[in-house]
Amino acid sequence: MIAWPQGYDRVRYQELDSTNTHARRLAEKGAPGPVWISAARQTAGRGRRGRPWHSGEGNLAATLLLRPTMQAAIIGQISFVAALAAAEAVADFAPSVSITVKWPNDVLAEGKKLAGILLEGGTDPMGSWLAIGIGINLASFPDGIEFPATSLAQLGFAPPSSQEALTVLAARFAHWYDAWMKDGFAIVRAAWLARASGLGMPIRARLAGDETFSGVFEGIDDAGALLLNQGASMRVITAGEVFF
């Protein structure tokens, strides 16, 4: 049985507006972290680019509040740590399914979105804080979203409880976070690329402002930026969304 990782606190609520928003509130009150915040129901959950995020009954909605001490330039690498942790957590409950990661921070099962990650941060009198929001479709998935989605139940697996899933997620995050802190991004980058969806294939990358570029997904660089081979040139993309 997987144990809760040492050094990490946890708080659980029946209902919150958003676990990321609550992480911000805790940070502003001086909470030191690391602490996992979860809610059975979110009334104002959100995803990337401010989109609404509907976690659904029986799914996992959780946020880890951290106080990173490293340089701000590399904090974004934690999104790859979180993606690996989420991928390994769902693989633990669906061992026969192909679980991959999609740049920058989604987890796919059989090519459909199973989990999403949202990083938000800020500063307060105690220093910098980071909220790592992770939603995993355990029992259901939202309709009408741009990228096809699925859930563990849809894949034919009995969904674990949200707290059981959170325990596995927290343990895998602690593992990869410790590895990143000790050995740097290279070990995380290699493990992420081993699970990368669409590697070596044609993709579309949509940037903020809806500017779109097409090319072949060559991988990620030493900072986590996407490498898009456009034939005559290699475009380096630091933020955006990928479509296959």
Sequence and secondary structure as in RCSB ss.txt:
>XXXX:A:sequence
MIAWPQGYDRVRYQELDSTNTHARRLAEKGAPGPVWISAARQTAGRGRRGRPWHSGEGNLAATLLLRPTMQAAII
GQISFVAALAAAEAVADFAPSVSITVKWPNDVLAEGKKLAGILLEGGTDPMGSWLAIGIGINLASFPDGIEFPAT
SLAQLGFAPPSSQEALTVLAARFAHWYDAWMKDGFAIVRAAWLARASGLGMPIRARLAGDETFSGVFEGIDDAGA
LLLNQGASMRVITAGEVFF
>XXXX:A:secstr
     TT EEEEEEEES HHHHHHHHHHTT  S EEEEEEEESS B GGG B    TT EEEEEEE   S GGGG
GGHHHHHHHHHHHHHHHH TTS EEEETTTEEEETTEEEEEEEEEEEEETTEEEEEEEEEE SS   SS SS B 
 TTTTT     HHHHHHHHHHHHHHHHHHHHHH HHHHHHHHHHTBTTTTSEEEEE TTS EEEEEEEEE TTS 
EEEE SS EEEESS EEE 
